[in-house]
C-alpha cells in the first residue's frame, strides 16, 4: 500500500506543485489537500493519512495548532512541517506540538519523498538548519532522570533517525519492546515526541548532531 499524504498549505499553486512531484513516486499517494489548518484537522480526521505535509503560516488555524490537534487525536499520523523561511520562529513550537520532521519548501523533490517515507516509518527528519536552531531550545534539567543502558541505546538510535523497526533489528528486540522503551524515555524526560527526544540526545552529547535525522545505513 502506498503512503497516504495530506497536503496542507494556503497557496494553491504550491499544493499543485507538491502533488505533481509526489505523484511521480509510486510509493506515495496524495489523498487530499487543505487550504488552512482547520481544514487540515478535519480532513485528517476523515482520511487518517500516514503523513501530513503542514505549512505553518495559514489562515483560520495555523500549522502549529493544527499539528497539535492531529498528533493528539491521530497518533498514527505523522506531521512533517514545511516552511519557506529558515529562521521561522515557529520551528520550536511545531516540534513541541509533535511534528516528526521540519523541512524547507525549497527541498528537492527526491529528498521530500525520502522524508515522507522516513516519517511514515517513524524516523525523525530535521533539516540541518532546523537542527542547529532547535537543539538549543530543548530544556535540559540540571539533574536529568537516569535512563537505563538499554534506554540510552534506543535513544541514540532514535536520534540517528532510526524507526522503531530499525531500532529493534539493530538491538535484537521486538518492535513493540522498542515502542515501550520510547514511551518510557519520553515519560522520564518529560518530552512529548521522539523528535524532542532526538534533540535532547544531541544537546546532552548522547548523539552527534550531524547524524540526527539522517538516513541510517
Helices and strands as residue ranges (DSSP letters): E 3-8, H 12-23, E 28-34, H 37-47, E 51-55, H 63-73, E 78-83, H 91-96, E 101-104, H 109-120, E 125-126, H 128-134, H 149-159, H 164-171, H 175-189, H 194-203
